[in-house]
Amino acid sequence: MSNKKLSIVCFSGNFDKAIAAFTIASGAKAVGYEVNLFFTFWGLNIIKKKKGRSFLGKGILSKFFNFLMGGLKNLPLSRLNFGGISPKLLTFLMKKRNVATLEELIKASIDLGVNFYICEMSYVILGYKLDDFIPQIKGILGVSKFLELSQDGEIIFIS
Amino acid sequence: MALDLSNKNVHKIDITKEHCPMTFVKVKLALSEIQSGDVLEILLKKGEPLENVPKSLVEQGYKVLLIENFMDDIYRIYVEK
């Protein structure tokens, strides 16, 4: 056991990149790292409470934009998305081969005690409420707080 | 192998069908649910799980009591919390 620390900036809302983020997060937490996940921009789609498309946010533009982005069930594959068929196909293959699916990796990260944070700027732009996200969010942070939390650890940016 | 577990609370987990990172994740979650002094019996496969799970357990201060071949490519580990 040590004070090893890993901070991951989840900028991407792509299905495959979210899998990468949560694989590293859960693996690192299991072997004793303190793990902080910072969700910003497209990454916020991963942790919305409503997993499908929904009109979240303040004002018509935010609501429309959020509807287009969708939630966990609408995350596109970064390549060869084929209108959303590929993530479903990949999830089917993951189950078939006994590899943890994205939802299982997120649950494992939560159960192990990975810390979830939201970037304040993207939160404000789209006029979110904290209640729009899963209840495990520990806080809404600006850059200075992010730097303070990730100090003396490793930082990974997933874009 | 002679390992006396008669006065121990033994819990079991089978991670032979799991892959990275869920191998150690499941072990860690199982350990979080048992009491200090209890023993966890882990069934795992040769290769990445057998190389890394015992190592990570020792690194985190758990006491690995025994590692033995269970059958073919499957191994059994006893670890004390």
gemmi code that builds the backbone of each chain (N, CA, C; Angstrom):
import gemmi

chains = {
    "A": [
        ("MET", (0.849, -1.198, 0.000), (0.000, 0.000, 0.000), (0.887, 1.252, 0.000)),
        ("SER", (0.516, 2.259, -0.745), (1.293, 3.498, -0.732), (0.359, 4.644, -1.085)),
        ("ASN", (0.947, 5.831, -1.295), (0.079, 6.957, -1.658), (0.053, 7.143, -3.163)),
        ("LYS", (0.084, 6.080, -3.922), (0.057, 6.202, -5.374), (-1.267, 6.836, -5.788)),
        ("LYS", (-1.188, 7.736, -6.740), (-2.391, 8.462, -7.125), (-2.493, 8.584, -8.645)),
        ("LEU", (-3.682, 8.423, -9.165), (-3.910, 8.535, -10.595), (-5.142, 9.390, -10.848)),
        ("SER", (-4.974, 10.406, -11.685), (-6.107, 11.246, -12.047), (-6.353, 11.122, -13.547)),
        ("ILE", (-7.575, 10.853, -13.915), (-7.897, 10.669, -15.330), (-8.905, 11.742, -15.749)),
        ("VAL", (-8.542, 12.498, -16.781), (-9.475, 13.491, -17.312), (-10.269, 12.810, -18.420)),
        ("CYS", (-11.551, 12.623, -18.189), (-12.401, 11.965, -19.186), (-13.039, 13.051, -20.047)),
        ("PHE", (-12.335, 13.439, -21.087), (-12.818, 14.474, -22.002), (-13.729, 13.845, -23.053)),
        ("SER", (-13.395, 12.620, -23.417), (-14.128, 11.956, -24.502), (-15.428, 11.310, -24.024)),
        ("GLY", (-16.414, 11.353, -24.884), (-17.663, 10.655, -24.608), (-17.810, 9.467, -25.537)),
        ("ASN", (-16.685, 8.996, -26.072), (-16.737, 7.832, -26.952), (-16.776, 6.539, -26.130)),
        ("PHE", (-17.512, 5.594, -26.631), (-17.704, 4.313, -25.956), (-16.371, 3.617, -25.662)),
        ("ASP", (-15.533, 3.491, -26.693), (-14.265, 2.765, -26.530), (-13.320, 3.484, -25.574)),
        ("LYS", (-13.342, 4.822, -25.627), (-12.442, 5.578, -24.756), (-12.946, 5.567, -23.311)),
        ("ALA", (-14.255, 5.486, -23.147), (-14.807, 5.352, -21.794), (-14.407, 3.994, -21.216)),
        ("ILE", (-14.404, 2.968, -22.053), (-13.961, 1.643, -21.585), (-12.511, 1.727, -21.112)),
        ("ALA", (-11.675, 2.417, -21.904), (-10.256, 2.557, -21.523), (-10.146, 3.270, -20.177)),
        ("ALA", (-10.903, 4.361, -20.020), (-10.827, 5.145, -18.777), (-11.234, 4.303, -17.569)),
        ("PHE", (-12.346, 3.591, -17.699), (-12.834, 2.837, -16.537), (-12.052, 1.542, -16.303)),
        ("THR", (-11.420, 1.005, -17.341), (-10.558, -0.162, -17.147), (-9.350, 0.249, -16.307)),
        ("ILE", (-8.724, 1.358, -16.696), (-7.550, 1.832, -15.948), (-7.969, 2.239, -14.537)),
        ("ALA", (-9.104, 2.946, -14.443), (-9.549, 3.438, -13.132), (-9.810, 2.283, -12.161)),
        ("SER", (-10.574, 1.287, -12.598), (-10.907, 0.193, -11.675), (-9.674, -0.652, -11.363)),
        ("GLY", (-8.845, -0.891, -12.389), (-7.616, -1.680, -12.184), (-6.682, -0.984, -11.208)),
        ("ALA", (-6.507, 0.313, -11.389), (-5.597, 1.075, -10.525), (-6.130, 1.144, -9.102)),
        ("LYS", (-7.436, 1.355, -8.972), (-8.020, 1.442, -7.628), (-7.862, 0.100, -6.906)),
        ("ALA", (-8.070, -1.000, -7.658), (-7.965, -2.325, -7.040), (-6.563, -2.588, -6.501)),
        ("VAL", (-5.532, -2.081, -7.192), (-4.172, -2.347, -6.711), (-3.665, -1.252, -5.777)),
        ("GLY", (-4.573, -0.440, -5.274), (-4.199, 0.454, -4.188), (-3.972, 1.916, -4.518)),
        ("TYR", (-4.222, 2.309, -5.757), (-4.093, 3.732, -6.096), (-5.283, 4.525, -5.572)),
        ("GLU", (-5.060, 5.794, -5.294), (-6.177, 6.717, -5.139), (-6.516, 7.121, -6.572)),
        ("VAL", (-7.767, 6.994, -6.968), (-8.126, 7.302, -8.359), (-9.189, 8.395, -8.419)),
        ("ASN", (-8.887, 9.440, -9.175), (-9.833, 10.538, -9.373), (-10.203, 10.623, -10.850)),
        ("LEU", (-11.478, 10.637, -11.128), (-11.941, 10.795, -12.510), (-12.571, 12.180, -12.648)),
        ("PHE", (-12.094, 12.941, -13.618), (-12.654, 14.272, -13.877), (-13.379, 14.239, -15.204)),
        ("PHE", (-14.657, 14.472, -15.173), (-15.453, 14.407, -16.404), (-15.673, 15.809, -16.944)),
        ("THR", (-15.357, 15.978, -18.206), (-15.544, 17.275, -18.823), (-16.045, 17.118, -20.255)),
        ("PHE", (-16.696, 18.128, -20.773), (-17.280, 18.133, -22.123), (-18.001, 16.825, -22.462)),
        ("TRP", (-17.565, 16.141, -23.505), (-18.302, 14.947, -23.962), (-18.311, 13.856, -22.903)),
        ("GLY", (-17.302, 13.862, -22.044), (-17.188, 12.849, -20.992), (-18.368, 12.876, -20.027)),
        ("LEU", (-19.019, 14.034, -19.915), (-20.157, 14.138, -19.004), (-21.307, 13.208, -19.412)),
        ("ASN", (-21.362, 12.877, -20.703), (-22.446, 11.990, -21.172), (-22.390, 10.614, -20.499)),
        ("ILE", (-21.183, 10.216, -20.078), (-21.007, 8.886, -19.469), (-21.705, 8.805, -18.110)),
        ("ILE", (-21.750, 9.941, -17.405), (-22.215, 9.894, -16.012), (-23.562, 10.582, -15.790)),
        ("LYS", (-24.280, 10.823, -16.898), (-25.629, 11.378, -16.723), (-26.526, 10.319, -16.086)),
        ("LYS", (-27.430, 10.763, -15.244), (-28.353, 9.825, -14.597), (-29.245, 9.152, -15.644)),
        ("LYS", (-29.743, 9.956, -16.591), (-30.579, 9.391, -17.648), (-29.666, 8.833, -18.734)),
        ("LYS", (-29.778, 7.535, -18.964), (-28.823, 6.882, -19.854), (-29.158, 7.044, -21.333)),
        ("GLY", (-30.387, 7.448, -21.621), (-30.768, 7.640, -23.014), (-30.715, 9.108, -23.400)),
        ("ARG", (-31.424, 9.489, -24.457), (-31.458, 10.900, -24.856), (-32.482, 11.636, -24.003)),
        ("SER", (-32.074, 12.788, -23.478), (-33.036, 13.548, -22.678), (-32.733, 15.036, -22.774)),
        ("PHE", (-33.763, 15.829, -22.559), (-33.633, 17.296, -22.676), (-33.132, 17.883, -21.360)),
        ("LEU", (-31.826, 17.765, -21.099), (-31.270, 18.295, -19.858), (-30.757, 19.710, -20.067)),
        ("GLY", (-30.572, 20.430, -18.972), (-29.939, 21.742, -19.031), (-30.909, 22.887, -19.031)),
        ("LYS", (-30.302, 24.084, -18.964), (-31.103, 25.307, -18.870), (-31.274, 25.901, -20.266)),
        ("GLY", (-32.470, 26.207, -20.683), (-32.713, 26.859, -21.967), (-32.843, 25.870, -23.117)),
        ("ILE", (-33.454, 26.370, -24.188), (-33.757, 25.508, -25.341), (-32.494, 24.954, -26.004)),
        ("LEU", (-31.475, 25.811, -26.160), (-30.255, 25.355, -26.839), (-29.571, 24.225, -26.076)),
        ("SER", (-29.457, 24.394, -24.748), (-28.833, 23.349, -23.919), (-29.629, 22.053, -24.020)),
        ("LYS", (-30.932, 22.200, -23.929), (-31.787, 21.002, -23.958), (-31.642, 20.265, -25.290)),
        ("PHE", (-31.619, 21.032, -26.367), (-31.487, 20.430, -27.691), (-30.123, 19.755, -27.836)),
        ("PHE", (-29.076, 20.447, -27.387), (-27.724, 19.913, -27.490), (-27.583, 18.618, -26.672)),
        ("ASN", (-28.144, 18.640, -25.467), (-28.078, 17.454, -24.616), (-28.836, 16.275, -25.209)),
        ("PHE", (-29.939, 16.604, -25.867), (-30.708, 15.536, -26.515), (-29.867, 14.880, -27.610)),
        ("LEU", (-29.163, 15.726, -28.384), (-28.320, 15.192, -29.456), (-27.178, 14.342, -28.889)),
        ("MET", (-26.581, 14.794, -27.779), (-25.438, 14.067, -27.206), (-25.850, 12.741, -26.593)),
        ("GLY", (-26.992, 12.734, -25.902), (-27.452, 11.499, -25.278), (-26.671, 11.149, -24.029)),
        ("GLY", (-26.876, 9.923, -23.548), (-26.209, 9.474, -22.319), (-25.424, 8.194, -22.549)),
        ("LEU", (-25.260, 7.432, -21.491), (-24.436, 6.214, -21.538), (-24.838, 5.237, -22.649)),
        ("LYS", (-26.138, 5.150, -22.913), (-26.610, 4.184, -23.916), (-26.386, 4.681, -25.354)),
        ("ASN", (-26.017, 5.961, -25.493), (-25.832, 6.508, -26.846), (-24.378, 6.803, -27.175)),
        ("LEU", (-23.437, 6.400, -26.314), (-22.037, 6.740, -26.577), (-21.613, 6.109, -27.893)),
        ("PRO", (-21.053, 6.907, -28.812), (-20.632, 6.328, -30.088), (-19.233, 5.721, -30.010)),
        ("LEU", (-18.940, 4.815, -30.906), (-17.577, 4.286, -31.032), (-16.752, 5.353, -31.760)),
        ("SER", (-15.483, 5.520, -31.397), (-14.699, 6.612, -32.000), (-14.452, 6.382, -33.489)),
        ("ARG", (-14.485, 5.150, -33.917), (-14.385, 4.845, -35.353), (-15.394, 3.750, -35.669)),
        ("LEU", (-15.838, 3.705, -36.899), (-16.753, 2.657, -37.370), (-18.002, 2.516, -36.479)),
        ("ASN", (-18.594, 3.652, -36.150), (-19.756, 3.628, -35.245), (-21.008, 3.039, -35.908)),
        ("PHE", (-21.116, 3.238, -37.216), (-22.259, 2.735, -37.998), (-23.613, 3.042, -37.342)),
        ("GLY", (-23.799, 4.321, -37.061), (-25.087, 4.768, -36.515), (-25.438, 4.169, -35.169)),
        ("GLY", (-24.428, 3.791, -34.405), (-24.687, 3.293, -33.043), (-24.810, 1.777, -32.948)),
        ("ILE", (-24.625, 1.090, -34.076), (-24.732, -0.380, -34.042), (-23.475, -0.996, -33.414)),
        ("SER", (-22.316, -0.399, -33.720), (-21.051, -0.997, -33.268), (-20.909, -1.103, -31.750)),
        ("PRO", (-21.273, -0.054, -30.968), (-21.156, -0.221, -29.517), (-22.005, -1.382, -28.989)),
        ("LYS", (-23.178, -1.583, -29.604), (-24.047, -2.689, -29.157), (-23.422, -4.032, -29.525)),
        ("LEU", (-22.820, -4.063, -30.713), (-22.147, -5.283, -31.165), (-20.960, -5.602, -30.256)),
        ("LEU", (-20.197, -4.568, -29.917), (-19.035, -4.769, -29.037), (-19.465, -5.252, -27.658)),
        ("THR", (-20.548, -4.662, -27.132), (-21.036, -5.078, -25.814), (-21.457, -6.544, -25.856)),
        ("PHE", (-22.095, -6.937, -26.946), (-22.493, -8.345, -27.112), (-21.254, -9.246, -27.089)),
        ("LEU", (-20.211, -8.835, -27.823), (-18.987, -9.640, -27.874), (-18.287, -9.689, -26.510)),
        ("MET", (-18.319, -8.571, -25.795), (-17.679, -8.528, -24.472), (-18.360, -9.509, -23.530)),
        ("LYS", (-19.692, -9.529, -23.581), (-20.432, -10.461, -22.724), (-20.120, -11.900, -23.116)),
        ("LYS", (-20.104, -12.126, -24.419), (-19.865, -13.480, -24.926), (-18.489, -13.991, -24.511)),
        ("ARG", (-17.491, -13.099, -24.486), (-16.119, -13.502, -24.154), (-15.781, -13.272, -22.682)),
        ("ASN", (-16.808, -12.997, -21.861), (-16.590, -12.790, -20.427), (-15.649, -11.647, -20.090)),
        ("VAL", (-15.717, -10.597, -20.906), (-14.937, -9.397, -20.608), (-15.926, -8.383, -20.040)),
        ("ALA", (-15.493, -7.648, -19.010), (-16.407, -6.707, -18.354), (-16.917, -5.655, -19.331)),
        ("THR", (-18.221, -5.413, -19.308), (-18.803, -4.384, -20.179), (-18.575, -3.014, -19.544)),
        ("LEU", (-18.872, -1.965, -20.304), (-18.671, -0.610, -19.773), (-19.479, -0.403, -18.494)),
        ("GLU", (-20.721, -0.852, -18.483), (-21.544, -0.662, -17.280), (-20.968, -1.422, -16.089)),
        ("GLU", (-20.414, -2.615, -16.340), (-19.799, -3.384, -15.241), (-18.540, -2.693, -14.713)),
        ("LEU", (-17.772, -2.110, -15.635), (-16.552, -1.401, -15.224), (-16.895, -0.165, -14.398)),
        ("ILE", (-17.974, 0.530, -14.800), (-18.397, 1.714, -14.038), (-18.849, 1.284, -12.645)),
        ("LYS", (-19.627, 0.208, -12.580), (-20.113, -0.278, -11.281), (-18.942, -0.694, -10.386)),
        ("ALA", (-17.969, -1.402, -10.988), (-16.795, -1.829, -10.210), (-16.039, -0.620, -9.682)),
        ("SER", (-15.898, 0.411, -10.518), (-15.188, 1.621, -10.094), (-15.918, 2.270, -8.919)),
        ("ILE", (-17.236, 2.305, -8.997), (-18.025, 2.884, -7.907), (-17.868, 2.042, -6.635)),
        ("ASP", (-18.000, 0.723, -6.782), (-17.911, -0.170, -5.616), (-16.545, -0.108, -4.950)),
        ("LEU", (-15.500, 0.092, -5.748), (-14.141, 0.131, -5.187), (-13.824, 1.475, -4.538)),
        ("GLY", (-14.613, 2.496, -4.868), (-14.380, 3.800, -4.257), (-13.573, 4.776, -5.095)),
        ("VAL", (-13.653, 4.665, -6.420), (-13.037, 5.664, -7.297), (-13.793, 6.986, -7.102)),
        ("ASN", (-13.065, 8.101, -7.094), (-13.711, 9.407, -6.914), (-14.138, 10.006, -8.254)),
        ("PHE", (-15.378, 10.490, -8.308), (-15.902, 11.082, -9.540), (-16.072, 12.592, -9.334)),
        ("TYR", (-15.546, 13.377, -10.283), (-15.713, 14.830, -10.211), (-16.180, 15.365, -11.562)),
        ("ILE", (-16.830, 16.514, -11.515), (-17.310, 17.163, -12.736), (-16.565, 18.477, -12.919)),
        ("CYS", (-16.219, 18.781, -14.172), (-15.568, 20.044, -14.493), (-16.610, 21.165, -14.434)),
        ("GLU", (-16.256, 22.206, -13.705), (-17.222, 23.279, -13.474), (-17.606, 24.004, -14.762)),
        ("MET", (-16.606, 24.231, -15.630), (-16.877, 25.019, -16.827), (-17.918, 24.357, -17.725)),
        ("SER", (-17.699, 23.074, -18.048), (-18.663, 22.418, -18.952), (-20.024, 22.271, -18.272)),
        ("TYR", (-20.000, 22.151, -16.955), (-21.234, 22.040, -16.169), (-22.063, 23.327, -16.331)),
        ("VAL", (-21.355, 24.461, -16.305), (-22.039, 25.753, -16.398), (-22.522, 26.017, -17.829)),
        ("ILE", (-21.657, 25.708, -18.806), (-22.015, 25.986, -20.210), (-23.371, 25.384, -20.563)),
        ("LEU", (-23.561, 24.140, -20.162), (-24.802, 23.468, -20.555), (-25.905, 23.571, -19.500)),
        ("GLY", (-25.668, 24.386, -18.496), (-26.716, 24.658, -17.503), (-27.228, 23.415, -16.793)),
        ("TYR", (-26.290, 22.542, -16.390), (-26.702, 21.313, -15.700), (-27.077, 21.579, -14.251)),
        ("LYS", (-27.735, 20.600, -13.647), (-27.941, 20.550, -12.202), (-27.214, 19.294, -11.713)),
        ("LEU", (-26.780, 19.308, -10.465), (-26.066, 18.132, -9.941), (-26.939, 16.884, -10.042)),
        ("ASP", (-28.234, 17.088, -9.932), (-29.182, 15.984, -9.988), (-29.276, 15.351, -11.387)),
        ("ASP", (-28.664, 16.003, -12.395), (-28.666, 15.418, -13.746), (-27.676, 14.252, -13.840)),
        ("PHE", (-26.832, 14.115, -12.814), (-25.763, 13.108, -12.859), (-25.967, 12.028, -11.797)),
        ("ILE", (-25.227, 10.932, -11.951), (-25.317, 9.830, -10.991), (-24.948, 10.343, -9.586)),
        ("PRO", (-25.497, 9.731, -8.547), (-25.297, 10.300, -7.198), (-23.875, 10.165, -6.640)),
        ("GLN", (-23.009, 9.429, -7.333), (-21.654, 9.215, -6.794), (-20.716, 10.398, -7.035)),
        ("ILE", (-21.187, 11.459, -7.694), (-20.322, 12.613, -7.959), (-19.923, 13.266, -6.628)),
        ("LYS", (-18.591, 13.418, -6.446), (-18.118, 13.975, -5.163), (-18.038, 15.497, -5.177)),
        ("GLY", (-18.031, 16.077, -6.379), (-17.954, 17.528, -6.406), (-17.823, 18.096, -7.799)),
        ("ILE", (-17.996, 19.406, -7.890), (-17.839, 20.117, -9.160), (-16.616, 21.008, -8.996)),
        ("LEU", (-15.610, 20.775, -9.848), (-14.316, 21.409, -9.615), (-13.871, 22.332, -10.733)),
        ("GLY", (-13.124, 23.361, -10.342), (-12.430, 24.190, -11.312), (-11.008, 23.689, -11.449)),
        ("VAL", (-10.226, 24.350, -12.313), (-8.858, 23.889, -12.600), (-7.983, 23.849, -11.350)),
        ("SER", (-8.064, 24.896, -10.520), (-7.149, 24.933, -9.373), (-7.401, 23.767, -8.421)),
        ("LYS", (-8.666, 23.450, -8.208), (-8.990, 22.331, -7.317), (-8.554, 21.005, -7.954)),
        ("PHE", (-8.728, 20.924, -9.284), (-8.282, 19.720, -9.995), (-6.775, 19.517, -9.812)),
        ("LEU", (-6.013, 20.603, -9.973), (-4.558, 20.513, -9.828), (-4.183, 20.126, -8.399)),
        ("GLU", (-4.902, 20.679, -7.456), (-4.619, 20.367, -6.055), (-4.872, 18.876, -5.779)),
        ("LEU", (-5.982, 18.365, -6.292), (-6.326, 16.959, -6.056), (-5.389, 15.998, -6.766)),
        ("SER", (-4.884, 16.422, -7.923), (-4.044, 15.491, -8.700), (-2.548, 15.681, -8.418)),
        ("GLN", (-2.232, 16.613, -7.532), (-0.825, 16.882, -7.221), (-0.102, 15.631, -6.732)),
        ("ASP", (1.141, 15.487, -7.177), (2.012, 14.372, -6.795), (1.517, 13.017, -7.319)),
        ("GLY", (0.605, 13.036, -8.262), (0.153, 11.781, -8.845), (0.364, 11.816, -10.362)),
        ("GLU", (-0.142, 10.785, -11.017), (-0.040, 10.769, -12.477), (-1.363, 11.249, -13.069)),
        ("ILE", (-1.269, 11.941, -14.220), (-2.488, 12.432, -14.870), (-2.576, 11.832, -16.269)),
        ("ILE", (-3.738, 11.313, -16.594), (-3.982, 10.795, -17.941), (-5.137, 11.599, -18.535)),
        ("PHE", (-4.953, 12.053, -19.769), (-6.015, 12.805, -20.452), (-6.576, 11.935, -21.558)),
        ("ILE", (-7.833, 11.600, -21.471), (-8.422, 10.730, -22.505), (-9.319, 11.589, -23.405)),
        ("SER", (-8.849, 11.836, -24.646), (-9.583, 12.743, -25.528), (-10.145, 12.032, -26.758)),
    ],
    "B": [
        ("MET", (-1.284, -30.268, 0.286), (-0.465, -29.384, 1.138), (-1.140, -29.244, 2.499)),
        ("ALA", (-0.332, -29.154, 3.521), (-0.900, -29.025, 4.866), (-1.168, -27.566, 5.201)),
        ("LEU", (-2.419, -27.233, 5.174), (-2.800, -25.875, 5.552), (-4.017, -26.011, 6.447)),
        ("ASP", (-3.829, -25.690, 7.724), (-4.919, -25.882, 8.677), (-5.828, -24.658, 8.701)),
        ("LEU", (-7.024, -24.844, 8.163), (-7.977, -23.729, 8.125), (-9.195, -24.024, 9.009)),
        ("SER", (-9.034, -25.050, 9.875), (-10.180, -25.510, 10.658), (-10.774, -24.430, 11.565)),
        ("ASN", (-9.925, -23.521, 12.056), (-10.468, -22.479, 12.940), (-10.649, -21.138, 12.220)),
        ("LYS", (-10.650, -21.221, 10.885), (-10.774, -19.975, 10.099), (-12.107, -19.939, 9.356)),
        ("ASN", (-12.591, -18.744, 9.134), (-13.762, -18.530, 8.296), (-13.276, -18.469, 6.859)),
        ("VAL", (-13.648, -19.437, 6.033), (-13.128, -19.453, 4.664), (-14.218, -19.053, 3.663)),
        ("HIS", (-13.925, -18.060, 2.840), (-14.835, -17.605, 1.786), (-14.230, -18.000, 0.445)),
        ("LYS", (-15.070, -18.110, -0.579), (-14.553, -18.579, -1.869), (-14.903, -17.637, -3.004)),
        ("ILE", (-14.004, -17.550, -3.955), (-14.305, -16.792, -5.177), (-13.629, -17.493, -6.360)),
        ("ASP", (-14.348, -17.533, -7.457), (-13.826, -18.162, -8.667), (-13.675, -17.078, -9.738)),
        ("ILE", (-12.428, -16.784, -10.109), (-12.218, -15.765, -11.143), (-11.614, -16.381, -12.411)),
        ("THR", (-11.852, -17.676, -12.575), (-11.260, -18.354, -13.735), (-11.850, -17.870, -15.064)),
        ("LYS", (-13.057, -17.315, -15.009), (-13.677, -16.847, -16.257), (-13.495, -15.346, -16.464)),
        ("GLU", (-12.819, -14.686, -15.532), (-12.657, -13.230, -15.618), (-11.399, -12.847, -16.390)),
        ("HIS", (-11.420, -11.609, -16.874), (-10.253, -11.056, -17.566), (-9.888, -9.713, -16.943)),
        ("CYS", (-8.701, -9.232, -17.291), (-8.229, -7.950, -16.790), (-9.248, -6.852, -17.120)),
        ("PRO", (-9.596, -5.916, -16.246), (-9.056, -5.767, -14.884), (-9.911, -6.468, -13.833)),
        ("MET", (-10.953, -7.213, -14.270), (-11.920, -7.725, -13.303), (-11.355, -8.845, -12.431)),
        ("THR", (-10.239, -9.452, -12.829), (-9.649, -10.510, -12.002), (-9.357, -9.956, -10.608)),
        ("PHE", (-8.496, -8.959, -10.549), (-8.136, -8.427, -9.234), (-9.242, -7.560, -8.649)),
        ("VAL", (-10.023, -6.908, -9.511), (-11.144, -6.082, -9.023), (-12.109, -6.958, -8.208)),
        ("LYS", (-12.435, -8.145, -8.735), (-13.381, -9.021, -8.027), (-12.785, -9.549, -6.724)),
        ("VAL", (-11.475, -9.846, -6.753), (-10.799, -10.308, -5.531), (-10.844, -9.205, -4.477)),
        ("LYS", (-10.552, -7.993, -4.920), (-10.529, -6.857, -3.995), (-11.918, -6.603, -3.397)),
        ("LEU", (-12.947, -6.706, -4.227), (-14.304, -6.492, -3.725), (-14.700, -7.609, -2.755)),
        ("ALA", (-14.264, -8.851, -3.065), (-14.566, -9.977, -2.170), (-13.863, -9.776, -0.834)),
        ("LEU", (-12.620, -9.298, -0.875), (-11.876, -9.062, 0.367), (-12.510, -7.951, 1.203)),
        ("SER", (-13.118, -6.989, 0.508), (-13.725, -5.874, 1.256), (-14.966, -6.330, 2.019)),
        ("GLU", (-15.513, -7.481, 1.619), (-16.739, -7.955, 2.269), (-16.488, -8.945, 3.402)),
        ("ILE", (-15.224, -9.369, 3.599), (-14.958, -10.343, 4.669), (-14.260, -9.663, 5.845)),
        ("GLN", (-14.268, -10.351, 6.974), (-13.682, -9.781, 8.197), (-12.172, -9.988, 8.233)),
        ("SER", (-11.509, -9.145, 8.980), (-10.079, -9.289, 9.181), (-9.816, -10.624, 9.888)),
        ("GLY", (-8.864, -11.385, 9.379), (-8.573, -12.705, 9.949), (-9.232, -13.832, 9.171)),
        ("ASP", (-10.255, -13.495, 8.358), (-10.897, -14.503, 7.507), (-9.985, -14.862, 6.336)),
        ("VAL", (-10.287, -16.017, 5.735), (-9.475, -16.475, 4.606), (-10.322, -16.489, 3.331)),
        ("LEU", (-9.721, -16.059, 2.240), (-10.398, -16.113, 0.939), (-9.710, -17.148, 0.067)),
        ("GLU", (-10.497, -18.081, -0.436), (-9.966, -19.090, -1.359), (-10.262, -18.602, -2.771)),
        ("ILE", (-9.222, -18.440, -3.567), (-9.391, -17.888, -4.918), (-9.005, -18.940, -5.956)),
        ("LEU", (-9.915, -19.190, -6.882), (-9.579, -20.057, -8.016), (-9.265, -19.146, -9.196)),
        ("LEU", (-8.105, -19.341, -9.800), (-7.747, -18.484, -10.934), (-6.952, -19.262, -11.972)),
        ("LYS", (-6.811, -18.646, -13.136), (-6.120, -19.327, -14.228), (-4.637, -18.967, -14.257)),
        ("LYS", (-3.874, -19.870, -14.855), (-2.450, -19.634, -15.078), (-2.304, -18.439, -16.026)),
        ("GLY", (-1.164, -17.809, -16.019), (-0.943, -16.658, -16.901), (-1.073, -15.366, -16.129)),
        ("GLU", (-1.688, -14.383, -16.761), (-1.787, -13.042, -16.155), (-2.393, -13.062, -14.745)),
        ("PRO", (-3.520, -13.747, -14.509), (-4.064, -13.721, -13.143), (-3.112, -14.328, -12.106)),
        ("LEU", (-2.527, -15.488, -12.428), (-1.635, -16.144, -11.464), (-0.367, -15.318, -11.221)),
        ("GLU", (0.080, -14.601, -12.253), (1.286, -13.779, -12.081), (0.997, -12.533, -11.248)),
        ("ASN", (-0.181, -11.945, -11.466), (-0.431, -10.635, -10.853), (-1.262, -10.620, -9.580)),
        ("VAL", (-2.227, -11.519, -9.468), (-3.101, -11.460, -8.279), (-2.308, -11.670, -6.976)),
        ("PRO", (-1.492, -12.755, -6.864), (-0.756, -12.916, -5.596), (0.202, -11.756, -5.327)),
        ("LYS", (0.835, -11.250, -6.393), (1.773, -10.137, -6.239), (1.053, -8.900, -5.679)),
        ("SER", (-0.101, -8.589, -6.286), (-0.858, -7.417, -5.820), (-1.355, -7.608, -4.392)),
        ("LEU", (-1.718, -8.852, -4.044), (-2.193, -9.119, -2.675), (-1.086, -8.856, -1.662)),
        ("VAL", (0.116, -9.355, -1.965), (1.256, -9.159, -1.050), (1.592, -7.675, -0.944)),
        ("GLU", (1.584, -6.986, -2.103), (1.882, -5.546, -2.109), (0.924, -4.762, -1.221)),
        ("GLN", (-0.305, -5.255, -1.128), (-1.300, -4.541, -0.333), (-1.396, -5.036, 1.097)),
        ("GLY", (-0.448, -5.870, 1.464), (-0.355, -6.265, 2.875), (-1.185, -7.475, 3.270)),
        ("TYR", (-1.750, -8.190, 2.296), (-2.494, -9.403, 2.633), (-1.508, -10.565, 2.750)),
        ("LYS", (-1.903, -11.576, 3.521), (-1.006, -12.713, 3.747), (-1.405, -13.866, 2.831)),
        ("VAL", (-0.569, -14.149, 1.842), (-0.851, -15.279, 0.947), (-0.376, -16.553, 1.640)),
        ("LEU", (-1.321, -17.440, 1.991), (-0.988, -18.624, 2.784), (-0.510, -19.778, 1.920)),
        ("LEU", (-1.118, -19.906, 0.747), (-0.767, -21.049, -0.101), (-1.162, -20.803, -1.552)),
        ("ILE", (-0.293, -21.257, -2.470), (-0.636, -21.248, -3.901), (-0.432, -22.673, -4.383)),
        ("GLU", (-1.458, -23.274, -4.940), (-1.299, -24.661, -5.389), (-2.058, -24.898, -6.684)),
        ("ASN", (-1.610, -25.901, -7.415), (-2.306, -26.257, -8.644), (-3.590, -26.989, -8.274)),
        ("PHE", (-4.706, -26.561, -8.855), (-5.998, -27.159, -8.535), (-6.322, -28.253, -9.544)),
        ("MET", (-6.300, -27.871, -10.809), (-6.391, -28.856, -11.895), (-6.027, -28.182, -13.213)),
        ("ASP", (-5.311, -28.872, -14.039), (-4.844, -28.341, -15.332), (-4.281, -26.925, -15.190)),
        ("ASP", (-4.935, -25.962, -15.859), (-4.426, -24.589, -15.852), (-4.999, -23.748, -14.724)),
        ("ILE", (-5.730, -24.396, -13.825), (-6.381, -23.639, -12.743), (-5.612, -23.800, -11.427)),
        ("TYR", (-5.396, -22.672, -10.790), (-4.670, -22.667, -9.515), (-5.577, -22.197, -8.385)),
        ("ARG", (-5.157, -22.547, -7.155), (-5.938, -22.151, -5.982), (-5.016, -21.389, -5.020)),
        ("ILE", (-5.529, -20.260, -4.574), (-4.756, -19.443, -3.639), (-5.565, -19.264, -2.365)),
        ("TYR", (-4.904, -19.346, -1.237), (-5.548, -18.997, 0.030), (-4.900, -17.725, 0.546)),
        ("VAL", (-5.731, -16.735, 0.825), (-5.189, -15.473, 1.311), (-5.937, -15.048, 2.575)),
        ("GLU", (-5.168, -14.554, 3.540), (-5.777, -14.115, 4.805), (-5.879, -12.600, 4.824)),
        ("LYS", (-7.046, -12.114, 5.251), (-7.231, -10.655, 5.309), (-6.660, -10.105, 6.617)),
    ],
}
model = gemmi.Model(1)
for chain_id, residues in chains.items():
    chain = gemmi.Chain(chain_id)
    for i, (resn, *xyz) in enumerate(residues, 1):
        res = gemmi.Residue()
        res.name, res.seqid = resn, gemmi.SeqId(i, " ")
        for name, pos in zip(("N", "CA", "C"), xyz):
            atom = gemmi.Atom()
            atom.name, atom.element = name, gemmi.Element(name[0])
            atom.pos, atom.b_iso = gemmi.Position(*pos), 0.0
            res.add_atom(atom)
        chain.add_residue(res)
    model.add_chain(chain)
structure = gemmi.Structure()
structure.add_model(model)
structure.setup_entities()
